[in-house]
Amino acid sequence: MHDGGVGRFVVVRHRVARVVMLPAVVVLVVGTVAAGRWLGAASGWFAFVVVWWPMVWVGTMSRLVQVRLPEGYHALRAFERDGRVLTIVLDRPDRLNAVDARMHAELARVFSDCNEDDDSDVIVLTGAGRAFCAGGDIEWMQSMIDRPAEFERTAREAKAIVGTLLDCEKPVIAKVNGHATGLGATIALFCDLIYAADTARIGDPHVSVGFVAGDGGAVIWPQLIGYARAKQFLLTGDLLPAVRAAEIGLINGALPAAELDAAVSALAQRLADGATKAIRWTKMSVNIGLKQLVASVLDASLAFESLSNRTADHQEAVAAFRERRPPRFSRS
């Protein structure tokens, strides 16, 4: 994604262009040498300049085609297209891609924008650096404690994140390249397919910071692994190794980290090559029941999360995290 102030752009990579350019260069060099022999050295170099630079320009444009997308993306980058597969990257690697106010707002609309993108059929979501997403940024949490009214906007955006993920007709694959916790786990688990590096850990430790798991975890975890196991992990905040998460059905698979990119790419391409409308409408059919459940639960869970935002335990947990010490909960 080009961060220029004039607009935001999708970078498009065409596999064919990379194959075609090498033979084209060979032909060009041979032709230039031949022109030099037939027409003289000066004419040969003239042919080189006249033909070579247009070829370079055409080749560059064929490999990197920039397509304008809506303005305003900063925390999400690399809207990178490989054929009809569009990859979105959560881009705060220095903070393990923790979600701050800006990223939260962008996540609330990115899946809607992707759904309207005419040049893609499959979406891949992943993280920059060594994490997928470490949940909510602790400084952002403190800002909502200091200004509780901010949580009203956060709650609206949280509903939009889940809603637009479910409403996006295109298959969305979570490529969990590293740890996915809290909101990061929620977003991953609401994707249609979830594949993780076997070194990743997944969990929803909202309670560890005195917070209700209200942003969707209370909806999606029981649907994937049953209520008993969901309560075990949501009430303790324990993280699961990706391999164990795959074994119990929380995610689709855990792969060696070195194989994750290729495996997800192959799956995405298989879906992109499939019967587009049948795939999209099957997804939407499966999501009907899940959307009904979201509609019945998410407002209440977000309301409980909003209440927990005002508790002394939440403030204590946030303060303890910032001060790098264990929290001392007062049960209030």
C-alpha positions, 0 to 999 in steps of 0.5 A: 500500500502506497502511503503518499497523501495523494491516495492509497494503492494496491500493489498487483503482482502478475506471475505471468509478467515475471516469466515473460520478461526474461525471454523479452530481455534476451531477445532485446539484447540479441536484437541490439547486438545484431543492429550494431553489426548491421547498422554500425555501433552508433545505430546499435546503441540508438536501438538499445536506447529507443527499444530498451527503455520502453521495454523497461517501462512496460515490464515494470508496469506489467509487474506492478500495477497500481489500483486505487483503493479508498483513502485512509489506510495506515495501520493496514498495508500491503494490499498485495494482489497475486492474480485474484487473491488479495492479501491484507497485512496488519502492520504494527510489527514493533507492537506485535500488530496490537490494535490501536484506535487507528487500526480498529477503525480500519478493520471496521471497514476493510472487509467491506472495501474488499467485498467491493473490490472487483479484482479479487475473489479471495482475501488472505489476512496476516500479520507483519513480523513475528505475530499475527495480532497481539490483541488490543494495544495497552496504551489504547486501553488506558485511553479508553479508561481515561475517556470512557465515552470513547468506548461507544465508538469502539463498540460500534467498530467492533460490531462492524469488524465481525459483521463485515467479516461475515457479510464479505462474500469472498472467502477470507483466509487467516494466515496466522503467522505468529501469536493471535490473542484477544481481538487478534484471535477473534478476528482470526476465528471469524475468518472462513479458514484459519491456518497457523504456524505451528509455533503460534499460540492462540487465545483470548486473555481478556479476563487477564486484563480485567476485561470481558471477552465481548468483542466476539470471542464469547460468540465464536469460541463455543461454536468452534469447540463447544461451550465447555472448552470455550469457557475453559479458555475464555474464563482462564485466558489460557493460550493454546499452541496452534497444534493443539488448537487444530486438534480440537477444531479451533482452527483448520490446521497448524503447519511448519512455519516455513511451509505456511506461506506456500500452503495458504497460497495454494489453498487461496489459488484453489478457491480463486480457480473454483466456481466463484458464485457457488463458493461465495453463496455457500459461504453466505449460507453457512454464515446465516446461523452464525450471523443470527447468533452474533445478532443475539449475543454481540450487543450484550457482550459488548455492553458487558465489556463496556462496563468492565472498562470502568472497573478498578480491576481493569485499571489495575491490570492495565497499570500492571502491564505498563509497569511490568508487574503482576496485577493485584485484583480487588474483585471489584 
